[in-house]
Amino acid sequence: MKRFYKLVSVGHEAAGYRVLLDGRAVKTVGGRPQAVPTAALAEAMAAEWAGQGEAIDPSAFLFRDMADYAIDVVAPERARAIMELLPYGETDTLCYRAEPDEPLAGRQREVWEPLLVAAEARHAVRFVRVAGIMHRPQPAETLEALRAELERLDAFALAALRNTTSLAASLTLGLAAIEPGADVAALWNAANLEEDWQAELWGKDAEAMERRHRRGAAFHAAARFAALARN
């Protein structure tokens, strides 16, 4: 699509802050007013529009897409959005470890265990650690506590969490990434621990590294989206 606007700005109204293209407010893909809770988030979304060249690149609108998801999907169907996140707690990557006598298990204990212990303390839950790939259910009390944690988040935090969690294949890492002051780079490295382990053994693959870079950028963007929506 060819760029169809010249001036990008931010306006404010009762519903929140909105991106304006040549003075006209942007709507969501679902046709709703694209009103966000903070000026900081609106400015970041405006920067996505301002940064476009003569041809619009849809892949560059990471913040816009998360805002649309928050408004069009999470807000009207909050319970469904939460239900789609909970399975990541049931099969959290941090809970599935190599067999104790395997070298990888030592790396997992070093990196993952402190993160999982911190998550248990933060959310007042207990996770079952699993050696191998066979599924073992998490305690019902843990899943209920995680559900309650998700219920406390607003639509914009849940939209960010959808991305951090799915990219990390871990609800604990996803939640940690949207906490104030999160070390997002360390969390992303933890999510890629097994991939990095394989790269150390067999060498790096250029295509895999490019994919990781793209996914890492999306992970960082989601964490920043949550921070901007909160501040």
C-alpha positions in Angstrom: 0.0 0.0 0.0 1.2 3.5 -0.9 1.6 6.0 1.9 -1.5 8.1 1.9 -0.8 10.7 4.6 1.8 13.4 5.4 1.4 14.5 9.0 1.3 12.1 12.0 0.3 13.5 15.4 -1.4 12.4 18.7 -4.7 13.6 20.0 -6.5 13.2 23.3 -10.2 12.6 24.0 -12.3 11.2 26.8 -11.6 7.6 25.7 -7.8 8.0 25.6 -5.0 9.0 23.3 -5.2 8.4 19.6 -2.9 8.6 16.6 -4.0 11.1 14.0 -3.1 10.9 10.3 -3.5 14.3 8.7 -5.8 15.1 11.6 -8.0 12.0 11.2 -8.0 9.5 14.1 -6.9 6.0 13.3 -9.3 3.1 13.9 -8.6 -0.5 14.8 -8.8 -3.2 12.2 -12.2 -4.0 13.6 -13.4 -0.5 13.1 -13.3 0.6 16.7 -11.7 3.9 18.0 -8.1 3.1 18.5 -7.8 4.8 21.9 -4.9 3.8 24.2 -4.4 4.6 27.9 -1.2 6.7 27.8 0.3 9.4 25.7 3.6 7.5 25.7 2.0 4.5 24.0 0.3 6.7 21.5 3.5 8.5 20.7 5.2 5.1 20.1 2.4 4.1 17.8 2.6 7.4 16.0 6.3 6.8 15.4 5.5 3.6 13.6 3.3 5.6 11.1 5.9 8.4 10.8 8.7 5.9 10.1 7.0 4.5 7.0 8.4 5.3 3.6 6.5 5.7 0.3 5.2 2.2 0.6 3.7 1.1 3.9 5.3 -2.0 5.5 2.5 -3.8 7.6 5.2 -5.8 9.5 6.5 -2.6 11.1 3.3 -2.0 13.1 4.1 -4.1 16.2 2.5 -1.6 18.7 -0.5 -0.9 16.5 -1.2 -4.6 16.2 -1.1 -5.2 19.9 -3.3 -2.2 20.5 -5.8 -3.5 18.0 -5.7 -6.9 19.7 -6.4 -5.4 23.1 -9.3 -3.3 21.8 -10.9 -5.7 19.3 -10.3 -9.1 20.9 -9.4 -8.9 24.6 -11.8 -6.1 25.7 -14.9 -7.8 24.3 -13.8 -11.4 25.1 -11.6 -11.1 28.1 -12.4 -14.6 29.5 -11.5 -16.2 26.2 -8.2 -14.3 26.0 -7.3 -15.5 29.5 -8.3 -19.1 28.7 -5.9 -19.0 25.7 -3.0 -18.0 27.9 -3.5 -20.5 30.8 -2.3 -23.6 28.8 1.2 -22.0 28.7 1.2 -22.3 32.5 0.2 -25.9 32.3 3.1 -26.8 30.0 5.6 -24.0 30.9 9.0 -24.5 29.3 10.8 -23.8 32.5 9.2 -26.9 34.1 10.4 -29.4 31.5 14.1 -30.3 32.1 16.6 -32.8 30.7 17.2 -35.9 32.7 19.2 -35.1 35.8 22.4 -36.8 34.6 22.5 -34.9 31.3 24.8 -31.9 31.0 21.9 -29.7 29.7 20.1 -30.2 33.0 22.8 -28.4 34.9 22.4 -25.3 32.6 18.7 -25.5 33.1 19.0 -25.6 36.8 21.4 -22.7 36.8 19.3 -20.4 34.6 15.7 -21.6 34.8 15.5 -22.6 38.5 16.0 -19.1 39.9 13.4 -17.7 37.5 10.9 -20.4 38.4 11.5 -20.0 42.1 11.0 -16.3 41.8 7.7 -16.9 39.9 6.5 -19.2 42.6 7.2 -16.6 45.2 5.7 -13.7 43.2 2.5 -15.5 42.4 2.3 -17.7 45.5 2.2 -21.0 43.5 4.0 -24.3 43.2 5.2 -25.7 39.9 5.9 -29.4 39.2 9.3 -29.9 37.6 9.4 -32.6 35.0 12.4 -34.6 33.8 11.9 -35.5 30.1 9.1 -34.6 27.7 6.2 -36.6 29.2 3.5 -34.3 30.3 2.6 -34.0 34.0 -0.2 -31.7 35.1 0.4 -28.7 37.3 -1.5 -28.5 40.6 -5.1 -27.1 40.2 -4.3 -24.5 42.8 -1.4 -23.2 40.7 -3.5 -22.8 37.6 -6.3 -21.1 39.6 -3.8 -18.7 41.1 -2.4 -17.9 37.6 -5.9 -17.4 36.4 -6.5 -14.9 39.2 -3.2 -13.1 38.3 -4.3 -12.8 34.7 -7.7 -11.5 35.8 -5.9 -8.5 37.4 -4.4 -7.4 34.2 -6.0 -4.9 31.8 -6.6 -5.5 28.2 -3.4 -3.9 27.1 -1.2 -5.9 29.5 -3.0 -9.1 28.3 -2.3 -8.2 24.7 1.4 -7.7 25.5 1.4 -10.9 27.6 0.0 -12.9 24.7 3.1 -12.1 22.7 5.7 -12.5 25.4 4.2 -15.8 26.5 3.8 -17.4 23.1 7.2 -16.3 22.0 8.8 -17.7 25.1 6.5 -20.8 25.3 6.3 -19.9 29.0 3.7 -18.1 31.0 6.2 -17.5 33.8 8.7 -15.8 31.5 5.8 -13.9 29.7 4.6 -12.5 33.0 8.1 -11.6 34.2 8.7 -9.7 31.0 5.8 -7.3 31.5 6.8 -6.6 35.1 8.2 -3.1 35.9 12.0 -3.2 35.7 12.2 -6.6 34.0 15.5 -7.7 32.5 13.9 -8.5 29.2 17.2 -9.5 27.5 17.9 -12.1 30.2 14.4 -13.4 30.0 14.6 -13.8 26.2 18.0 -15.6 26.6 16.4 -18.0 29.2 13.6 -18.7 26.7 16.2 -19.7 24.1 18.5 -21.7 26.5 18.0 -25.0 24.7 18.5 -23.5 21.3 21.7 -21.9 22.5 22.8 -25.1 24.0 22.4 -26.9 20.6 24.3 -24.0 18.9 27.2 -24.5 21.3 27.4 -28.2 20.5 26.8 -28.1 16.7 27.4 -24.5 15.6 25.1 -21.6 14.8 22.7 -21.7 11.8 22.3 -18.4 10.0 18.6 -18.9 9.3 17.9 -19.9 12.9 19.8 -16.9 14.2 17.8 -14.6 11.9 14.5 -16.1 13.1 15.6 -15.7 16.7 16.5 -12.0 16.1 13.1 -11.4 14.6 11.3 -13.1 17.5 13.5 -11.4 20.0 12.6 -8.0 18.6 8.9 -8.9 18.9 9.5 -10.1 22.5 11.2 -6.8 23.5 8.5 -4.8 21.7 5.7 -6.6 23.6 7.5 -5.9 26.9 7.9 -2.2 25.9 4.3 -2.0 24.9 3.2 -3.2 28.4 5.5 -0.6 30.0 4.3 2.2 27.8 0.6 1.3 28.4 1.3 1.2 32.1 3.3 4.4 32.4 
